[in-house]
Every structure is written in C-alpha cells, then in structure tokens.
Amino acid sequence: MKNPKNPKTSSWDSELSPLAECDQTSCRSVKEGYQMIHDQYLRGDFSLIINEADFSERNSYMSSEYSKQKYLEESLILDLPISEPVKVTFYRTGDTNPNPVNLCEVEGRKIQCDPSYEERVEFQASLQLKDLMDSDGGIYTIVDTKNKETVSTYKITVRGKT
C-alpha cells in the first residue's frame, strides 16, 4: 500500500489484533511472522510482509490507512467500487462476543437494509450511513456476494460531538 504522506503511526491488524506497526523512528512486529520495513515506510510504502501466508485469512488484514474517525451525528460514506452485488456488515467496537451486524445488501440500484438502519441509509455510488451513533463504531466489511470476496474493510471510530 502506497501513501505519499506518512501519518505519525501506521499499522496492520487482523480482525482486532495488531500485527505490525511503524512510526517515524522505527517499525516493530507485534505478532511473530508479520513485519513492515522502516525504510519503505519512510518512503510512503506501508506494505505488510507475511512470512507464512495463510490463504484462508487473505481478506482479514486491514491497514490503519483504512481507519476513519467520525463524530456523533456525522455521516459515514463507504464507496462501493464494483457493480457486483455486495453485502455491508460490521462488528461493533467493544462487543465481547462479536457477531456481525448485517447493515445492507446492494444489487444494482436495489438496496435492502436492516430495518433499524433503513431511515439512516442513502445509496448512490456509495452507501451513506447518516447520524452516526456510538454503536456504529466498528469494523465495516464490503463483500462481493457473487464471488464471496472482500472488496474493502474499514475500521470506524465514533467519537463525541465536535
């Protein structure tokens, strides 16, 4: 993953567990078998090196570059970059027994959302969740339902009002 501007810290996670991270002075492996290279990081390359890749976990890695901090009552916009049917789910931050919340399914221009979210969701070429609440924080996943592939994953933190 390339980014022209280095944030103060960049990291890679799997589900909710940190794997590796870098800052302006060094990189460190948080979990054995995963690393980021500091010289590359300073040049804007935030790639994760996996020593023994497990194909079954190919869609579970997430860079902090895909983390967003939002505030209560703001809107969250998730791009849906493909035309295949997709499903948007998320794991709530802080759940002790995390089960995914099925937010919406999109097929073409048709959208079907969980009834508790219908009034707050708009769809164009992206999906917009309006009036964010504390319970909306978590890990959002967009899945191509036809090919059963993860398209993108975002870690969303919801804070109090600005």
Salt bridges, closest charged atoms under 4 A:
GLU21 OE2 - ARG28 NE 2.75
ASP45 OD2 - LYS2 NZ 3.94
GLU73 OE2 - LYS161 NZ 3.29
GLU74 OE1 - LYS70 NZ 3.95
GLU84 OE1 - LYS146 NZ 3.84
GLU122 OE2 - LYS130 NZ 2.93
ASP136 OD2 - ARG120 NH1 2.87
GLU149 OE2 - ARG58 NH2 3.62
